[in-house]
Amino acid sequence: MVDGAADEITQLLHAWAGGNADALPRLLAIVYPELRKIAARRLSGERPDHTLEPTGLVHEAYLRLAHRPDRHWENRTHFYAVAARVVRAVLVDHARSRGRIKRGSGAVSVELTEASAGVPPPAVDLLDLDAALQELEAIDATRARIVELRHFAGLSNEETAEALGISVSTVKRGWLAAKTWIRRRMEGQTRQP
């Protein structure tokens, strides 16, 4: 994203958090296309009969973001970091509401991917991924946040590093270690990350 647009997002976020209702429509016009791309990427690995569309995911995430009492985002990256948690929550809530509790019973599956990977890895069950992320968070909260930001918000390594206040190399190592740990956990092997 161009620095000017990132600066404008930051200014609009501050204005909105400060109570300027006129900032919200302007902010939405700028972030909606990016949120739509994130939603489309998250849903691209879904089964064909999945009932949640990217537009529905974005609208539900937007409603949850708009009604948060803690709308004091520092900048664009912080906003997308919060959006990652909201997108994850919407997807998990949707999977639960569809009654998909166990793997193999039509559960929602998603891909844990690199943003720029050419070959998609195998799909994983969203509810299992959420459970694994909760376990990982108890063991290593930073690595869990890296997965959340990279996977659910589609942030780059650099943006993830900025959002977490860590180095890009730490993000890369954490992303690789977290993906490995999650894969092992999903295969029934539990090891410390």
Buried (B, 14 or more C-beta within 10 A) or exposed (E): EEEEEBEBBBBBBBBBBEEEEEBBEBBBEBBBEBBBEBBBBBBEBBEEEBEBEBEBBBBBBBEBBEEEEEBEBBBBBBBBBBBBBBBBBBBBEBBBEBEBEEEEEBBBBBBBBBBEEEEEEEBBBBBBBBBBBEBBBEEBEBBBBBBBBBBBBBBBBEBBBBBBEBEBEBBBBBBEBBBEBBBBBBEEEEEEB
